[in-house]
Amino acid sequence: MKKIWPAVLCLLFLCSCGKEIDRAEAMQEQYKNLTSYETDVRVSVPRGDETLVYALHLSAQGDAVRATVSEPEELTGVGAVLEGDKLTLTFDDLVLDVGTLSPRVSALSCVPLVLQNFPKVYLDSSGAETLGDVDTLRADFSLTLSGETLACSLWLDASGAPVYTEIAENDKIIAAAEFTNFIFGDILSPDAAQ
């Protein structure tokens, strides 16, 4: 009887791992149909010996992501539009074409980068985790951006809404975002798309 328990526990563990991968792949299918969303995020970007923190309202429609800064206070009201790698900044009635965004991950680009690529990538791993008091599904995947390999992790709640994401390079976090008030725009369930 003692020899059977380790085999049973191992089998249960493998079955639960398969369920998490299946859930994560189902979420990827759901995100393939995501054409728009709105969310508030708190983004942290470590730079040298300090961490820059921004509170942003993001509104995405197709490939365009609009952002409005609410923190830090000195940047409140500054807006930005990111289309591909083209960046435009706005403040009051002033519009400034900044040109192309650096290939480096920024506070503005980290959320769209993860959400746009999540449905397209191979999942390295997934698992159930609790963040704060929220039961989540964590999905891990890799991206190559301008020759750099980035490790991404995305935590999703039971409805599929993102809760938190991290992007790391060489085992060092280069951007992280905490989501609040995530609203799916036009999205079809995998069943409705068929």
GROMACS elastic network, one bead per residue, 0.5 to 0.9 nm:
[ bonds ]
;  ai    aj funct       b0    kb
    1     4     6  0.53007   500
    1     5     6  0.69179   500
    2     5     6  0.57670   500
    2     6     6  0.76840   500
    3     6     6  0.63214   500
    3     7     6  0.72786   500
    4     7     6  0.53659   500
    4     8     6  0.62207   500
    4     9     6  0.87311   500
    5     8     6  0.50002   500
    5     9     6  0.60244   500
    5    10     6  0.84473   500
    6     9     6  0.51185   500
    6    10     6  0.60524   500
    6    11     6  0.85478   500
    7    10     6  0.50974   500
    7    11     6  0.61356   500
    7    12     6  0.86473   500
    8    11     6  0.50773   500
    8    12     6  0.61796   500
    8    13     6  0.85934   500
    9    12     6  0.51012   500
    9    13     6  0.61499   500
    9    14     6  0.86596   500
   10    13     6  0.50721   500
   10    14     6  0.62159   500
   10    15     6  0.86348   500
   11    14     6  0.51278   500
   11    15     6  0.61511   500
   11    16     6  0.86445   500
   12    15     6  0.50995   500
   12    16     6  0.61851   500
   12    17     6  0.86224   500
   13    16     6  0.52084   500
   13    17     6  0.62145   500
   13    18     6  0.87223   500
   14    17     6  0.50805   500
   14    18     6  0.62845   500
   14    19     6  0.87617   500
   15    18     6  0.51666   500
   15    19     6  0.63755   500
   15    20     6  0.89108   500
   16    19     6  0.50570   500
   16    20     6  0.64284   500
   16    21     6  0.88401   500
   16   127     6  0.87978   500
   17    20     6  0.52288   500
   17    21     6  0.64076   500
   17    22     6  0.86927   500
   17   126     6  0.77322   500
   17   127     6  0.68994   500
   17   128     6  0.89852   500
   18    21     6  0.51689   500
   18    22     6  0.61536   500
   18    23     6  0.86284   500
   19    22     6  0.50399   500
   19    23     6  0.61592   500
   19    24     6  0.86053   500
   19   127     6  0.89836   500
   20    23     6  0.50244   500
   20    24     6  0.60835   500
   20    25     6  0.85253   500
   20   125     6  0.89085   500
   20   126     6  0.60512   500
   20   127     6  0.55465   500
   20   128     6  0.69223   500
   20   137     6  0.73259   500
   20   138     6  0.87045   500
   20   139     6  0.89703   500
   21    24     6  0.50241   500
   21    25     6  0.60525   500
   21    26     6  0.84987   500
   21   123     6  0.81326   500
   21   125     6  0.72826   500
   21   126     6  0.58127   500
   21   127     6  0.74922   500
   21   139     6  0.83692   500
   22    25     6  0.51304   500
   22    26     6  0.61341   500
   22    27     6  0.86490   500
   23    26     6  0.50421   500
   23    27     6  0.62598   500
   23    28     6  0.87030   500
   23   126     6  0.89063   500
   23   137     6  0.80103   500
   24    27     6  0.50256   500
   24    28     6  0.62856   500
   24    29     6  0.87965   500
   24   123     6  0.82016   500
   24   126     6  0.68179   500
   24   127     6  0.85805   500
   24   137     6  0.72000   500
   24   138     6  0.79143   500
   24   139     6  0.64280   500
   24   156     6  0.89849   500
   25    29     6  0.63785   500
   25    30     6  0.87177   500
   25   119     6  0.82707   500
   25   123     6  0.80665   500
   26    29     6  0.51121   500
   26    30     6  0.63612   500
   26    31     6  0.87786   500
   26   190     6  0.78772   500
   27    31     6  0.61995   500
   27    32     6  0.87081   500
   27   119     6  0.78199   500
   27   156     6  0.87056   500
   27   160     6  0.64253   500
   28    31     6  0.50745   500
   28    32     6  0.63260   500
   28   118     6  0.64052   500
   28   120     6  0.75514   500
   28   121     6  0.86661   500
   29    32     6  0.52095   500
   29    33     6  0.72824   500
   29   119     6  0.63545   500
   29   189     6  0.82751   500
   29   190     6  0.63546   500
   30    33     6  0.57981   500
   30    34     6  0.70331   500
   30   119     6  0.79214   500
   30   160     6  0.83271   500
   30   187     6  0.73778   500
   30   188     6  0.69041   500
   30   189     6  0.57978   500
   30   190     6  0.58404   500
   31    35     6  0.85606   500
   31   115     6  0.78708   500
   31   116     6  0.82008   500
   31   118     6  0.74952   500
   31   119     6  0.55881   500
   31   160     6  0.88006   500
   31   187     6  0.76995   500
   31   188     6  0.88129   500
   32    35     6  0.83469   500
   32   116     6  0.84944   500
   32   118     6  0.85580   500
   32   119     6  0.53765   500
   32   120     6  0.76760   500
   32   187     6  0.85919   500
   32   188     6  0.89898   500
   33   186     6  0.77174   500
   33   187     6  0.52854   500
   33   188     6  0.58318   500
   33   189     6  0.78309   500
   33   190     6  0.82724   500
   33   193     6  0.84015   500
   34    37     6  0.76644   500
   34    62     6  0.85628   500
   34   116     6  0.88665   500
   34   184     6  0.74501   500
   34   185     6  0.70143   500
   34   186     6  0.61301   500
   34   188     6  0.74133   500
   35    60     6  0.77899   500
   35    61     6  0.60445   500
   35    62     6  0.52580   500
   35    63     6  0.84239   500
   35   184     6  0.86230   500
   35   185     6  0.65826   500
   35   186     6  0.55879   500
   35   187     6  0.65146   500
   36    59     6  0.74432   500
   36    60     6  0.50447   500
   36    62     6  0.61557   500
   36    63     6  0.89507   500
   36   183     6  0.87882   500
   36   184     6  0.65663   500
   36   186     6  0.58501   500
   36   187     6  0.77467   500
   37    58     6  0.79501   500
   37    59     6  0.58618   500
   37    60     6  0.52687   500
   37    61     6  0.69697   500
   37   182     6  0.72402   500
   37   183     6  0.55768   500
   37   186     6  0.78218   500
   38    57     6  0.74109   500
   38    58     6  0.55714   500
   38    60     6  0.63635   500
   38   181     6  0.78376   500
   38   182     6  0.58743   500
   38   183     6  0.51750   500
   38   184     6  0.67983   500
   38   185     6  0.73729   500
   39    56     6  0.83109   500
   39    57     6  0.58426   500
   39    58     6  0.53503   500
   39    59     6  0.66760   500
   39    60     6  0.89469   500
   39   179     6  0.67449   500
   39   180     6  0.62867   500
   39   181     6  0.54264   500
   39   183     6  0.61851   500
   39   184     6  0.87481   500
   40    55     6  0.72480   500
   40    56     6  0.57161   500
   40    58     6  0.61535   500
   40    59     6  0.88823   500
   40   178     6  0.84239   500
   40   179     6  0.59438   500
   40   180     6  0.52337   500
   40   181     6  0.60158   500
   40   182     6  0.68802   500
   41    54     6  0.80791   500
   41    55     6  0.57769   500
   41    56     6  0.53683   500
   41    57     6  0.64217   500
   41    58     6  0.75329   500
   41   111     6  0.85473   500
   41   177     6  0.61042   500
   41   178     6  0.54178   500
   41   180     6  0.60537   500
   41   181     6  0.85350   500
   41   182     6  0.88322   500
   42    53     6  0.69669   500
   42    54     6  0.56997   500
   42    56     6  0.64278   500
   42    57     6  0.89801   500
   42    71     6  0.88257   500
   42   176     6  0.82826   500
   42   177     6  0.54547   500
   42   178     6  0.51808   500
   42   179     6  0.67039   500
   42   180     6  0.83109   500
   43    52     6  0.80683   500
   43    53     6  0.56031   500
   43    54     6  0.52030   500
   43    55     6  0.63400   500
   43    56     6  0.76258   500
   43   107     6  0.59560   500
   43   108     6  0.84318   500
   43   110     6  0.84529   500
   43   111     6  0.86690   500
   43   175     6  0.71048   500
   43   176     6  0.56684   500
   43   178     6  0.65126   500
   43   179     6  0.87653   500
   44    51     6  0.63136   500
   44    52     6  0.56475   500
   44    54     6  0.66086   500
   44   107     6  0.71065   500
   44   174     6  0.83965   500
   44   175     6  0.57451   500
   44   176     6  0.52483   500
   44   177     6  0.62637   500
   44   178     6  0.86711   500
   45    50     6  0.86003   500
   45    51     6  0.54681   500
   45    52     6  0.50992   500
   45    53     6  0.64365   500
   45    54     6  0.85099   500
   45   105     6  0.88894   500
   45   106     6  0.72284   500
   45   107     6  0.63607   500
   45   173     6  0.82813   500
   45   174     6  0.58854   500
   45   176     6  0.66173   500
   45   177     6  0.87952   500
   46    49     6  0.75200   500
   46    50     6  0.59519   500
   46    52     6  0.60900   500
   46    53     6  0.85993   500
   46   173     6  0.75257   500
   46   174     6  0.58514   500
   46   175     6  0.67582   500
   46   176     6  0.89500   500
   47    50     6  0.54902   500
   47    51     6  0.57026   500
   47    52     6  0.70068   500
   47   174     6  0.79296   500
   48    51     6  0.77829   500
   52   107     6  0.85817   500
   53    71     6  0.77119   500
   53    72     6  0.73597   500
   53   107     6  0.82852   500
   54    69     6  0.71348   500
   54    70     6  0.75307   500
   54    71     6  0.52271   500
   54    72     6  0.60083   500
   54   107     6  0.72195   500
   55    68     6  0.85401   500
   55    69     6  0.60310   500
   55    70     6  0.54191   500
   55    72     6  0.71749   500
   56    67     6  0.62015   500
   56    68     6  0.55574   500
   56    70     6  0.59199   500
   56    71     6  0.72100   500
   56   107     6  0.88976   500
   56   108     6  0.82945   500
   57    66     6  0.80638   500
   57    67     6  0.54960   500
   57    68     6  0.52224   500
   57    69     6  0.66406   500
   57    70     6  0.76117   500
   58    65     6  0.66453   500
   58    66     6  0.56350   500
   58    68     6  0.67756   500
   58   108     6  0.88436   500
   58   111     6  0.89161   500
   59    64     6  0.83681   500
   59    65     6  0.56942   500
   59    66     6  0.51252   500
   59    67     6  0.64908   500
   59    68     6  0.88686   500
   60    63     6  0.72137   500
   60    64     6  0.57326   500
   60    66     6  0.62018   500
   60    67     6  0.86888   500
   60   112     6  0.82513   500
   60   185     6  0.87070   500
   61    64     6  0.54819   500
   61    65     6  0.64852   500
   61    66     6  0.84619   500
   61   185     6  0.83912   500
   62    65     6  0.79636   500
   63    82     6  0.81710   500
   63    83     6  0.58078   500
   63    84     6  0.65194   500
   63   112     6  0.89420   500
   63   116     6  0.87241   500
   64    81     6  0.67675   500
   64    82     6  0.57047   500
   64    84     6  0.72420   500
   65    80     6  0.81241   500
   65    81     6  0.56488   500
   65    82     6  0.51634   500
   65    83     6  0.65078   500
   65    84     6  0.89416   500
   65   108     6  0.88896   500
   65   109     6  0.89342   500
   65   112     6  0.74063   500
   66    79     6  0.72436   500
   66    80     6  0.57140   500
   66    82     6  0.64540   500
   66    83     6  0.88045   500
   67    78     6  0.83248   500
   67    79     6  0.54378   500
   67    80     6  0.51007   500
   67    81     6  0.63328   500
   67    82     6  0.82078   500
   67   108     6  0.74265   500
   68    76     6  0.77691   500
   68    77     6  0.62173   500
   68    78     6  0.59032   500
   68    80     6  0.65581   500
   69    72     6  0.75782   500
   69    73     6  0.86189   500
   69    75     6  0.63129   500
   69    76     6  0.51810   500
   69    77     6  0.56848   500
   69    78     6  0.55509   500
   69    79     6  0.62674   500
   69    80     6  0.85162   500
   70    73     6  0.66620   500
   70    75     6  0.70719   500
   70    77     6  0.64617   500
   70    78     6  0.81411   500
   71    74     6  0.74966   500
   71    75     6  0.64722   500
   71    76     6  0.58351   500
   71    77     6  0.89913   500
   72    75     6  0.56206   500
   72    76     6  0.65097   500
   73    76     6  0.51024   500
   73    77     6  0.88466   500
   74    77     6  0.88497   500
   75    78     6  0.57075   500
   76    79     6  0.86330   500
   77    90     6  0.85431   500
   77    91     6  0.64594   500
   77    92     6  0.77142   500
   78    89     6  0.71825   500
   78    90     6  0.58849   500
   78    92     6  0.79217   500
   79    88     6  0.83406   500
   79    89     6  0.56729   500
   79    91     6  0.61696   500
   79    92     6  0.89068   500
   80    87     6  0.68941   500
   80    88     6  0.54939   500
   80    90     6  0.58578   500
   80    91     6  0.87409   500
   80   108     6  0.83075   500
   81    86     6  0.80756   500
   81    87     6  0.57776   500
   81    88     6  0.51696   500
   81    89     6  0.65244   500
   81    90     6  0.81817   500
   82    85     6  0.65851   500
   82    86     6  0.57474   500
   82    88     6  0.66436   500
   82    89     6  0.88969   500
   82   101     6  0.83408   500
   82   108     6  0.80072   500
   82   109     6  0.78350   500
   83    86     6  0.52333   500
   83    87     6  0.66301   500
   83    88     6  0.86423   500
   84    87     6  0.82203   500
   84   100     6  0.86475   500
   84   101     6  0.86722   500
   85    99     6  0.81774   500
   85   100     6  0.51808   500
   85   101     6  0.50710   500
   85   102     6  0.77849   500
   85   103     6  0.80643   500
   85   109     6  0.89481   500
   86    97     6  0.82542   500
   86    98     6  0.75237   500
   86    99     6  0.55248   500
   86   101     6  0.59173   500
   87    96     6  0.87591   500
   87    97     6  0.64808   500
   87    98     6  0.54814   500
   87    99     6  0.57233   500
   87   100     6  0.57919   500
   87   101     6  0.59446   500
   88    95     6  0.69485   500
   88    96     6  0.56524   500
   88    98     6  0.54448   500
   88    99     6  0.72117   500
   88   100     6  0.88832   500
   89    94     6  0.82397   500
   89    95     6  0.58357   500
   89    96     6  0.50735   500
   89    97     6  0.64251   500
   89    98     6  0.68654   500
   90    93     6  0.71015   500
   90    94     6  0.55793   500
   90    96     6  0.61996   500
   90    97     6  0.87773   500
   91    94     6  0.52523   500
   91    95     6  0.67276   500
   91    96     6  0.86522   500
   92    95     6  0.83094   500
   96    99     6  0.89484   500
   97   100     6  0.88253   500
   98   101     6  0.77765   500
  100   103     6  0.87498   500
  101   104     6  0.80975   500
  101   106     6  0.88508   500
  101   109     6  0.87091   500
  102   105     6  0.77568   500
  102   106     6  0.83434   500
  103   106     6  0.86935   500
  103   145     6  0.70626   500
  103   146     6  0.62673   500
  104   109     6  0.88406   500
  104   145     6  0.81805   500
  104   146     6  0.83421   500
  105   108     6  0.81226   500
  105   109     6  0.60209   500
  105   110     6  0.58109   500
  105   113     6  0.83888   500
  105   145     6  0.89131   500
  105   167     6  0.84485   500
  105   174     6  0.74269   500
  105   175     6  0.72087   500
  106   109     6  0.51529   500
  106   110     6  0.58496   500
  106   174     6  0.85454   500
  106   175     6  0.72311   500
  107   110     6  0.58277   500
  107   111     6  0.79197   500
  107   175     6  0.70237   500
  107   176     6  0.84329   500
  107   177     6  0.84439   500
  108   111     6  0.70864   500
  108   112     6  0.79012   500
  109   112     6  0.56172   500
  109   113     6  0.58771   500
  109   114     6  0.86981   500
  110   113     6  0.51136   500
  110   114     6  0.63287   500
  110   115     6  0.87234   500
  110   165     6  0.87250   500
  110   166     6  0.84866   500
  110   167     6  0.75457   500
  110   175     6  0.66749   500
  110   176     6  0.76608   500
  110   177     6  0.78416   500
  111   114     6  0.53649   500
  111   115     6  0.61377   500
  111   116     6  0.84221   500
  111   165     6  0.77182   500
  111   176     6  0.85521   500
  111   177     6  0.70857   500
  112   115     6  0.51518   500
  112   116     6  0.56833   500
  112   117     6  0.81850   500
  113   116     6  0.55317   500
  113   117     6  0.61344   500
  113   118     6  0.84333   500
  114   117     6  0.53623   500
  114   118     6  0.58000   500
  114   152     6  0.71161   500
  114   153     6  0.83443   500
  114   154     6  0.76050   500
  114   165     6  0.77278   500
  114   166     6  0.86994   500
  114   167     6  0.82078   500
  115   118     6  0.53805   500
  115   119     6  0.76794   500
  115   154     6  0.86103   500
  115   162     6  0.86954   500
  116   119     6  0.69415   500
  116   120     6  0.78157   500
  117   120     6  0.52682   500
  117   121     6  0.63555   500
  117   143     6  0.79706   500
  118   121     6  0.58491   500
  118   122     6  0.85759   500
  118   123     6  0.85797   500
  118   139     6  0.86495   500
  118   141     6  0.77644   500
  118   152     6  0.89704   500
  118   154     6  0.82829   500
  119   122     6  0.86090   500
  121   141     6  0.68077   500
  121   142     6  0.75509   500
  121   143     6  0.77932   500
  122   140     6  0.89816   500
  122   141     6  0.64869   500
  122   142     6  0.78606   500
  123   126     6  0.73147   500
  123   139     6  0.67373   500
  123   140     6  0.58706   500
  123   142     6  0.78438   500
  124   139     6  0.77693   500
  124   140     6  0.54569   500
  124   141     6  0.50210   500
  124   142     6  0.73491   500
  125   138     6  0.81820   500
  125   139     6  0.61005   500
  125   140     6  0.52238   500
  125   141     6  0.71367   500
  126   137     6  0.69684   500
  126   138     6  0.52245   500
  126   140     6  0.59911   500
  126   141     6  0.89777   500
  127   136     6  0.83788   500
  127   137     6  0.56967   500
  127   138     6  0.52560   500
  127   139     6  0.69084   500
  127   140     6  0.89588   500
  128   135     6  0.72232   500
  128   136     6  0.57817   500
  128   138     6  0.61220   500
  129   134     6  0.84041   500
  129   135     6  0.60046   500
  129   136     6  0.52623   500
  129   137     6  0.61495   500
  129   138     6  0.66741   500
  129   155     6  0.82840   500
  130   133     6  0.63885   500
  130   134     6  0.54649   500
  130   136     6  0.56841   500
  130   137     6  0.84016   500
  131   134     6  0.52693   500
  131   135     6  0.65071   500
  131   136     6  0.68649   500
  131   155     6  0.85072   500
  131   163     6  0.83938   500
  131   164     6  0.86072   500
  132   135     6  0.83167   500
  134   157     6  0.69633   500
  134   158     6  0.88420   500
  134   163     6  0.85658   500
  135   156     6  0.85034   500
  135   157     6  0.63366   500
  135   158     6  0.72830   500
  136   155     6  0.58373   500
  136   156     6  0.52258   500
  136   158     6  0.66007   500
  136   160     6  0.89305   500
  136   162     6  0.89654   500
  136   163     6  0.78758   500
  137   154     6  0.81178   500
  137   155     6  0.54807   500
  137   156     6  0.51956   500
  137   157     6  0.64632   500
  137   158     6  0.77125   500
  137   160     6  0.86226   500
  138   153     6  0.66651   500
  138   154     6  0.55960   500
  138   156     6  0.64505   500
  139   152     6  0.82149   500
  139   153     6  0.56048   500
  139   154     6  0.52581   500
  139   155     6  0.63913   500
  139   156     6  0.81083   500
  140   151     6  0.73227   500
  140   152     6  0.56973   500
  140   154     6  0.65338   500
  140   155     6  0.88801   500
  141   150     6  0.85059   500
  141   151     6  0.60433   500
  141   152     6  0.53154   500
  141   153     6  0.64685   500
  141   154     6  0.86003   500
  142   149     6  0.67349   500
  142   150     6  0.55582   500
  142   152     6  0.58143   500
  142   153     6  0.86661   500
  143   148     6  0.80568   500
  143   149     6  0.56652   500
  143   150     6  0.51199   500
  143   151     6  0.65378   500
  143   152     6  0.73782   500
  144   147     6  0.59015   500
  144   148     6  0.53526   500
  144   150     6  0.61021   500
  144   151     6  0.89427   500
  145   148     6  0.51271   500
  145   149     6  0.64211   500
  145   150     6  0.72352   500
  146   149     6  0.84780   500
  148   169     6  0.78783   500
  149   168     6  0.88202   500
  149   169     6  0.66835   500
  149   170     6  0.81580   500
  150   167     6  0.64634   500
  150   168     6  0.56558   500
  150   169     6  0.50265   500
  150   170     6  0.77803   500
  151   166     6  0.81291   500
  151   167     6  0.56873   500
  151   168     6  0.50429   500
  151   169     6  0.62541   500
  151   170     6  0.82719   500
  151   171     6  0.79376   500
  151   173     6  0.88677   500
  152   165     6  0.72952   500
  152   166     6  0.57197   500
  152   168     6  0.63895   500
  152   169     6  0.89664   500
  153   164     6  0.82990   500
  153   165     6  0.55213   500
  153   166     6  0.52947   500
  153   167     6  0.66219   500
  153   168     6  0.86403   500
  154   162     6  0.69550   500
  154   163     6  0.77402   500
  154   164     6  0.60720   500
  154   166     6  0.67443   500
  154   167     6  0.89464   500
  155   160     6  0.89632   500
  155   161     6  0.85172   500
  155   162     6  0.58354   500
  155   163     6  0.55200   500
  155   164     6  0.52413   500
  155   165     6  0.61694   500
  156   159     6  0.76839   500
  156   160     6  0.52478   500
  156   161     6  0.53575   500
  156   163     6  0.54374   500
  156   164     6  0.73741   500
  157   160     6  0.52619   500
  157   161     6  0.55264   500
  157   162     6  0.63795   500
  157   163     6  0.63992   500
  158   161     6  0.74626   500
  159   162     6  0.89101   500
  160   163     6  0.89924   500
  161   179     6  0.87703   500
  161   182     6  0.63944   500
  161   183     6  0.78717   500
  161   184     6  0.77905   500
  162   165     6  0.76652   500
  162   178     6  0.84629   500
  162   179     6  0.64445   500
  162   180     6  0.85749   500
  162   182     6  0.72470   500
  163   177     6  0.84701   500
  163   178     6  0.60689   500
  163   179     6  0.50234   500
  163   180     6  0.71338   500
  163   182     6  0.84261   500
  164   176     6  0.74391   500
  164   177     6  0.56495   500
  164   179     6  0.58100   500
  165   175     6  0.83240   500
  165   176     6  0.55522   500
  165   177     6  0.53450   500
  165   178     6  0.67184   500
  165   179     6  0.83475   500
  166   173     6  0.67262   500
  166   174     6  0.78023   500
  166   175     6  0.58603   500
  166   177     6  0.66058   500
  167   172     6  0.84106   500
  167   173     6  0.57301   500
  167   174     6  0.58445   500
  167   175     6  0.52908   500
  167   176     6  0.62799   500
  168   171     6  0.57632   500
  168   172     6  0.50842   500
  168   174     6  0.52697   500
  168   175     6  0.70454   500
  168   176     6  0.87642   500
  169   172     6  0.53286   500
  169   173     6  0.64164   500
  169   174     6  0.66290   500
  170   173     6  0.83825   500
  173   176     6  0.72758   500
  179   182     6  0.66677   500
  184   187     6  0.67600   500
  188   191     6  0.79080   500
  188   192     6  0.59383   500
  188   193     6  0.61731   500
  189   192     6  0.52671   500
  189   193     6  0.65188   500
  190   193     6  0.53943   500
  190   194     6  0.70481   500
  191   194     6  0.57419   500
